[in-house]
Amino acid sequence: MKTQTGGGFALKKRIGIIGGSSPSVRHLQIAETLGQLIAENGFLLVNGGLKGVMEASAKGAKARGGWVIGILPGKSAQESNPFTDIAIPTGLGYLRNALVVLNSDVLVAIDGAYGTLSEIAYTQVYGKKVFGIETWDIPGMTAVESPQAAMQQIIAYFQQPR
């Protein structure tokens, strides 16, 4: 099997969206807009594959022709939301949060409770950049005001020499 190159999947950057499973309408709108921006800019979306911020971001990405990878806590791909293209069941429960982080090049946290906090902690453990929109205010998190500001910061981050 030949690996796709150029603009193909093998070279696309992966943006992880982490956040609450029961967010406000405002946070759902923020997540959906960010999903749209991820797809419009040619990135892949990685998230936890379930409801809330995860489903809203996936819905946004799909609306703009993007691809969504959902890393699920349970044992069945059937648990994923309907906007997930590639569902990866882990059977790990909340431990799968580390896999969401490890499979993202950069992450954005939106709202969220302790599951989101654990994912933010994993970004620091694994040296991943994380931006936050109305989420935990902790060291290592770069706060941004909007999905558009998050996307500007992500693009600038990828343009920095490594």
C-alpha positions as CSV (number, residue, x, y, z in Angstrom):
1,M,0.0,0.0,0.0
2,K,1.4,3.4,-1.0
3,T,1.5,6.2,1.5
4,Q,-0.1,9.4,0.3
5,T,2.3,12.4,0.2
6,G,2.1,16.1,-0.5
7,G,-1.3,17.3,0.9
8,G,-2.2,13.8,1.9
9,F,-3.1,12.4,5.3
10,A,0.4,11.3,6.2
11,L,1.7,14.9,6.4
12,K,-1.3,16.7,7.8
13,K,-1.0,18.2,11.2
14,R,-3.5,17.0,13.8
15,I,-5.3,19.4,16.1
16,G,-6.7,18.0,19.3
17,I,-9.9,19.5,20.7
18,I,-10.5,18.7,24.3
19,G,-13.4,19.9,26.4
20,G,-16.5,19.2,28.3
21,S,-19.1,16.5,27.5
22,S,-22.0,18.7,28.9
23,P,-21.0,22.3,27.8
24,S,-23.1,25.4,27.5
25,V,-24.6,26.3,24.1
26,R,-21.9,29.0,23.8
27,H,-19.1,26.4,24.2
28,L,-20.8,24.1,21.7
29,Q,-20.8,27.0,19.2
30,I,-17.1,27.8,19.9
31,A,-16.2,24.1,19.4
32,E,-18.2,23.9,16.1
33,T,-16.6,27.0,14.8
34,L,-13.1,25.8,15.7
35,G,-13.9,22.4,14.0
36,Q,-14.8,24.4,10.8
37,L,-11.6,26.4,11.0
38,I,-9.5,23.2,11.5
39,A,-11.0,21.7,8.3
40,E,-10.8,24.9,6.3
41,N,-7.0,25.1,7.1
42,G,-6.4,21.5,6.0
43,F,-5.8,20.0,9.4
44,L,-7.1,16.7,10.9
45,L,-9.2,16.9,14.0
46,V,-8.5,14.5,16.9
47,N,-10.8,14.3,19.9
48,G,-12.4,11.9,22.3
49,G,-15.2,10.9,19.9
50,L,-18.1,11.4,22.2
51,K,-20.7,14.1,22.9
52,G,-20.4,17.8,23.9
53,V,-17.3,19.7,22.7
54,M,-16.1,16.6,20.9
55,E,-19.3,16.1,18.9
56,A,-19.6,19.9,18.1
57,S,-16.1,20.2,16.9
58,A,-16.5,17.1,14.8
59,K,-19.7,18.4,13.3
60,G,-18.0,21.7,12.4
61,A,-15.1,19.8,10.7
62,K,-17.4,17.6,8.7
63,A,-19.4,20.6,7.6
64,R,-16.2,21.9,5.9
65,G,-15.1,18.6,4.4
66,G,-12.6,17.7,7.2
67,W,-11.7,14.4,8.7
68,V,-12.2,13.5,12.4
69,I,-10.4,10.9,14.5
70,G,-12.1,9.9,17.7
71,I,-10.2,8.1,20.4
72,L,-12.9,6.5,22.5
73,P,-12.8,5.4,26.2
74,G,-14.9,2.3,25.6
75,K,-14.5,-0.9,23.7
76,S,-16.9,-0.3,20.7
77,A,-16.5,2.0,17.7
78,Q,-20.3,2.3,17.8
79,E,-20.0,4.6,20.9
80,S,-18.6,7.5,18.7
81,N,-20.7,10.5,17.7
82,P,-22.0,10.4,14.1
83,F,-19.4,12.9,12.8
84,T,-16.4,10.8,13.6
85,D,-14.7,9.3,10.5
86,I,-12.2,7.0,12.3
87,A,-13.3,5.7,15.7
88,I,-10.6,4.1,17.8
89,P,-12.0,2.2,20.8
90,T,-9.4,1.8,23.6
91,G,-11.3,0.2,26.5
92,L,-9.2,2.5,28.7
93,G,-11.8,4.9,30.1
94,Y,-10.3,8.2,31.1
95,L,-6.8,6.8,30.6
96,R,-7.5,7.3,26.9
97,N,-7.0,11.0,27.5
98,A,-3.3,10.5,27.2
99,L,-3.8,9.0,23.7
100,V,-5.8,12.0,22.6
101,V,-2.9,14.2,23.6
102,L,-0.2,11.9,22.1
103,N,-2.0,11.8,18.8
104,S,-2.3,15.6,18.5
105,D,0.4,18.0,17.3
106,V,-1.2,20.9,19.2
107,L,-4.4,21.1,21.3
108,V,-7.2,23.5,22.2
109,A,-9.2,23.1,25.4
110,I,-12.7,24.5,25.4
111,D,-14.5,24.7,28.8
112,G,-14.3,21.3,30.5
113,A,-14.1,19.7,33.9
114,Y,-11.6,17.3,35.4
115,G,-11.3,15.1,32.3
116,T,-10.2,18.1,30.4
117,L,-7.9,19.1,33.2
118,S,-6.2,15.7,33.0
119,E,-5.7,16.2,29.2
120,I,-4.2,19.6,29.8
121,A,-1.9,17.9,32.4
122,Y,-0.8,15.3,29.7
123,T,0.0,18.2,27.3
124,Q,2.6,19.3,29.8
125,V,3.9,15.8,30.5
126,Y,4.3,15.1,26.7
127,G,5.5,18.6,25.8
128,K,2.5,19.5,23.6
129,K,1.4,23.1,23.0
130,V,-2.1,23.8,24.4
131,F,-4.4,26.8,23.9
132,G,-7.5,27.4,26.0
133,I,-10.8,29.1,25.4
134,E,-12.7,29.7,28.6
135,T,-11.1,26.7,30.4
136,W,-8.7,26.0,33.2
137,D,-6.3,28.9,34.0
138,I,-3.1,27.0,34.8
139,P,0.6,27.2,34.0
140,G,1.4,25.9,30.6
141,M,-2.0,26.9,29.1
142,T,-2.0,29.8,26.6
143,A,-5.4,31.5,26.8
144,V,-7.0,32.8,23.6
145,E,-10.3,34.7,23.2
146,S,-12.0,32.9,20.3
147,P,-11.8,30.1,17.7
148,Q,-10.3,32.5,15.2
149,A,-7.6,33.6,17.7
150,A,-6.8,29.9,18.4
151,M,-6.4,29.2,14.7
152,Q,-4.1,32.2,14.2
153,Q,-2.0,31.0,17.2
154,I,-1.9,27.4,15.8
155,I,-0.8,28.5,12.4
156,A,1.9,30.8,14.0
157,Y,3.0,27.9,16.2
158,F,3.5,25.6,13.2
159,Q,5.5,28.2,11.4
160,Q,8.0,28.5,14.1
161,P,11.4,26.7,13.5
162,R,11.8,23.6,15.6
